[in-house]
Structures are given as C-alpha cells and as structure tokens.
Amino acid sequence: MQPGHGFVDVQREGPFHSWSNVHRFVDDPLGSAREDEIDFEAPLGPLGKIADASIAARTEASILYRHRLLAIDLARHARYATRPRLTVALSGASGLVGSTLALFLETGGHTVRRMKRGGADGIDVAALDGADAVVHLAGAGVADQRWSVERKRELVSSRVDFTRALVKHLAALERPPRVLVSASGVGVYGDRADEELDESSAPGPSGEKGAAFLTGICHGWEEAAREASAFTRVAIARFGAVLSSKGGALKKMLPALSAGAAGPVGGGQQWMSWICLEDVVGALHHLLQHDEAKGPFNFVSPEPHRNRDFMRLAAGALHRPAVIPAPAFALRLAFGEMVDATLLPSQRALPKALLAGGFEFAHPTLEGCLRFTLGL
C-alpha cells in the first residue's frame, strides 16, 4: 500500500480463519473518497460457508456506518480548520462519551490527556498543567446499580466533591485553562410534566429521594463547576439520554427491543430527552471552539418524545412491536428509587442555547439517530 493512500487491517487472532480490510483513499471530483475492500474466510470450513451471506450483510452495514461517521467527523473538523489545535485534559476518558470524544479530538489534530485517578483527592494534576481546555465527564454511573445509602454517597462524592477539588487545582495553576466544560444532566430540572425546559428554566426542587435526589446532585455539581468562572470560561453540558449501540441507555434496551418484549415504561406519558452520541461529541467540540459559549447547555435533540412514542419508534426501527408495558411498581421492586430518578420523571428539554450558538445536529430526529447508530 502506497504511504498516504491507505492502510490494511489484518486479523492476527480472532473468530475468522482469515480477515483483511483494505482502506483506500482515492481522488474524487470533490476532493477525495474512501474505499473499503474486505476479504474473509469463515471458520469451520464448509459449515462456515453457510454464514457467509449473513456476515457479508453485517460487514456492509458496519462499513456504511463508519463511512457516514467519517463524513460527519471530517465536516466538523473542517469547520474549525483555521482554529489552533488544543491540548485537552479529559476526565471520564474511559466512559462511552469520553472515549469517543478523545478519538474524535485526536483525529482532528488535538492533543488529549486522559486524566487518571491520582493524589489524595483523585485529581491527576500533571494532566492539567499547560492544558488549553478541560472537559470534565467523570462520575459514578447513575443507573448502573440499585441505590444503596453507600451508592448515593458515591454519586454525590464522584460529582460534587470531585468537581470542587478539580476547580481548586485549576485555580492554583500558573496558567489556568481557557475553558472548563463540565458535565451535568437534565435531571437538574426534576419531574416537570409537559413543561418545555430550556436553559433559562429553574432547577427542580432538591430532596433525599428519587428525582429530587438527582436534582440536588446536578445542582451541586454545576455550582462546584461554576466556581471556576472566577478565572476561566465555564460551560455546563446537561446531558439527556445518550443513544448509542455501544453503551448507555439504548444498549441496555436492545435485548428487549430485539425480542419484541419492550413497551411503555411506567405508563409512557413522561417526556424523554435524548441525544445521539455523535451529536454529544459534536456539541462538546462546539463548546471548546466557541469562546463566547458559557453557562448551561441542554445536550438533547430538538425533538423529545413521550416514552410510549420513543419505545414504539425504537422497536419499529428493528421491525418489532412495543406493546409489553413495564409498570412503575414492578420497576421499583426491581431497581428501587433509582427508577424514580431515571426512568419515570418527565423532562421535555430543548437545546435552545446550542441552536442559538449555531450548532448543527447530525441526527435531530429519533428515526435518523436509530438508523445511524444501529446500522440500518
């Protein structure tokens, strides 16, 4: 392969008898184009040949997904091609959003310092020194396990206390970063029925249980991050449900959706604010590149859906029904009060600040996001 014109991936160990993927970059009337050529030999000899058609179809879908993703990424990098490359310190780099963001930034020529846990307060001080920007995504998973007293303490500590310690270290730097982008969630609004929520909407009430507990965490998390506004620009990313087949809420739903065993959750009337993973990455990049971008930003699609409609559309994308309900009482028995914070609250959030700042969603509709991320 001629240097600069392509590369080849070859399987050394894996499920196939052999596998090679040739990636070529060729001249195109609009500049350049990418071509993929895959040769494989299934395992198990003649028996493996039976699966050739299925493997080829899934491989074609995967390649189409990667080509579409490459086009999105290149367009976003091209928009800021004249801007300086950044050194970005990134917490939560091993998570779904962090790992995807890190790869995106590096392909655009930026330097990413993946922060590791260190020091008495867990802050990787070395990664912060000389960084142009800090993207803070770290925090224990809200919906990863049932909430015990100990788990609730960890949820608070990993967000509020950790963010406060991070800001303290940033303030002590000789040259603080030019921007801190810190995560939060639309849980800050609490349970708001049919009310449309933008960044000017007041936070919901805080408390010790369910949605109110999560609201309190998000409010404290944001307040800790805002302390950095004394010496740098601060932008708050309030995440809705991040949709990706690689992790998060959608991956957890896929087994039930694929089996036709999904349906409305807790009655299905509550509004769900969601966003495609690729638009999360694009929006974080947007906040890094726009020097005027500060304050809260709802990281959600312009088209929220009621839960019943969300489940119907998600199941429909897989050609499955969505008629088996998940009653609230059964969910509470299985998962405890975490359900009242994550699955049952109604949050009809809108991305007013992102749209006003000129951000363009690659996947503003649920159907488009699902078809993209599921390779349909």
Disulfide bonds with the S-S distance in Angstrom:
Cys276-Cys369 2.45
